Amino acid sequence: MEDGSPDSEVIFEEDVWEIDDEDGEIPPEDDLQEEMEGMGFEEEEDEEEEMVTRNDAAAVFKGHTGSVFCVSLHPDGALACSGGEDDRAFLWRTDDASVTMECKGHKDSVTCTGFSHDGKYAATGDMGGGVRVWSVEERQPVCVLESSDIEWLKWHPQAHVLLAGTSDGMGWMWRVPAGDCKTFQAQSSRNICCSFLPDGKHIACGYEDGCVRVWNLKECVTTSSMSPAHKGSVNCLAANSDGSLVMTGSEDSTARLVSTTTGKVVVSLAAGMPRKVPPTADDEDVTQSTPLSVEDVAFFPSLPLALTASLSGAVGVWDIATQKLRHTLQHQAGVVRLRCSSRDPLVFTGCLDGGVRLWDVRGGECVREWWGHTKDILDLTIASDDSLILSASDDATVLVFSNKSQTLHCSQ
């Protein structure tokens, strides 16, 4: 679609160690070894070795020097864009992990990346408010945009229009490559997450104060709001297929279905779910009975089901009609990402134990898993035909997994 597309026009209508010994001498090597063993390093090494005994990755991208916060996939699956703690973003090939372009110019951690609907452009956003848009074919920047601290970045599903939410509560909307800008201000509370409604003319945003607002993009006004929808910050949200409902997930351990017309809460779901597996060393302060934050939500595209992912390790599969829990997909650690298949009754999950899993939502069975990371997964994306899975991690890598080979059953 060209830059002057109807969707674009409707939205933008005219308008090292230091050792100090008391005697000034360095202790013998054997003494140092004993001290270090007593500090628990041996145990940590054992844990890491256990995580990397299996590597299922078809390709490994190692261009980053710190945590990789985000990864996105080109519509044709050939290219990926990743951003990280090292203030760097890259375009790279998914078949061999070779870099095609470094997206230079960011001065803070890159936390958001994304490709336009047709793959013509890639966008990268950092915590300092810098947003850069790149021509994928020409491998060069087409515009540099400025905002406040970025919380999320999303392309319009049918037009070259880029939206962002920022820590001061603002929403930003740019036409690319022209750079024309509109803003929509709700309040000072952080604008944490966003989902497009199916009509492409409205978005739903979730805020740190628990509010949810639906915005008309042409007029930059709210059409409905729920204040507050949650007692904690809204971490994630998703719209259903006809745009009548959004599902929200919050740090208050609940998920809620909210009407986009009235702003009223239709139902509240206890999606945080008490932990059913022993807590790990990283979250030993959490008891087995503590409900935890809801990190991701989704409406299943081909079935009347909704899904919720929690730091408790539980993914809830909910029947929308009855508003009842149908299955619980139990993980050994917190789940931070859900990605639903657009073709089959399957969902991919990204987990804090470094594993990616594939589940059949009809019966709640884990049908396959992939391993290779040594630390938490922070982001997850899949190809439109489910053939590739990309996971970004705290271990400074992005792994590319193939979903074409024979199904492997989960070890759980």
Protein Blocks (a to p, Z undefined) as FASTA:
>chain_A
ZZkbfklmmmmgoiaccdddfklpacdfklmmmmmmmnommmmmmmmmmmmmpccbfbdc
fkbcbdcfbdcddfklpaccdddfkopacdddfklopafbdcehiabdcfbdcddfkoma
ccdddfkopacdddfklopafbdcdddddfbdcddfkbccdddddfkopacddddfklpa
cdddfblcdcfbccddfklpaccdddfkopacdddfklopafbdcddfbfbdcfbdcddf
kopaccdddfkopacdddfklopafbdcdfkopafbdcdfklmmbcfklccddfbdcddf
kbccdddddfkopacdddfklopafbdcddfbdcfbdcddfkbccdddddfkopacdddf
knopafbdcdhifbdcfbdcddfklpaccdddfkopacdddfkbccdddfZZ
